[in-house]
Amino acid sequence: MTDISKSGSWTLGDRKVHRIGYGAMQLAGPGVFGPPKDHATALAVLREAIDSGVNHIDTSDFYGPHVTNKLIREALSPYPDDLTIVTKVGATRGDDASWNPAQKPAELKAAVHDNLRNLGVDVIDVVNMRLMGDIHAPKEGSIEEQFTALAELQQQGLIRHLGLSNATLAQVKEAQRIAPVVCVQNQYNLVQRADDGLVDALNEMGIAYVPFFPLGGFSPLQSDKLAAVAKHLDETPMQVALAWLLHRSPNILLIPGTSSLTHLRQNLDAANLVLPHEVLEDLEAIGKTTA
């Protein structure tokens, strides 16, 4: 039986969470659009995640849209007291499944109310402001207007804590002058290392770093090398990549997503995977390999 508490814990504001959580994005249909391919399995994945000790779920009302939040509510409400649900706002979905910016204060406030309604809660544990930037890479620019709008909802008691997604260190510091930031979600993994400095800076600030796309951006050569390391350890490449992230810094929280019970169990098993020093060296070398 996997004991995900072995991954350690971190505190998001006043919410203590295990360092391995669950990301609900993949529960929606293809392209994160429309209903799940298997409704019953989607519910089963959510329930098994909680039964396995997960107390941190990442979601958004623009997944589907509205699909993953309604699944979470159906599967888990009334929610366990220790469950922390983190959502994000800043985009909408078009009828053609496009991802469209929705960054105006009125749009952000409407999105928060959508999340409240579809999750069936009176207050959201954490709301991340998803900056559009260059889609999967942050771009400098003031976020005062957007973050102030969310801070006003926090003051009204609709949001407990605030975070950012796709953000730079300067934007984190700007947001901190408006309201406390408890987490940052950016793209980061074994080979996508542009945020190395940000990970360390946030750790010193007591802010969680939540990487998305833990296997995104690998070249074929890098993937082959990771697969070889994983085979040597008798683990999956995803498990090794997740375990490396846990080793990287204590403020890193993982939210691997899947719509498969088998993959869920494998991902959670990363909590038990101890990487020997020589393996960590091999993985660092993979991160420096170019195609």
Secondary structure, DSSP 8 states (H G I E B T S, - for coil): ---GGGG-EEEETTEEEESB-EE-GGGSSGGGBSS-S-HHHHHHHHHHHHHTT--EEE--TTTBTTHHHHHHHHHH-S--TT-EEEEEESEEE-TTS-EEE--SHHHHHHHHHHHHHHHT-SSEEEEEEE--TTSSS------HHHHHHHHHHHHTTSEEEEEEES--HHHHHHHHTTS-EEEEEEE--SS--TTHHHHHHHHHHT-EEEEE-TTTT--HHHHHHHHHHHHHHTS-HHHHHHHHHHHH-TTB-B--B-S-HHHHHHHHGGGG----HHHHHHHHHHHT---
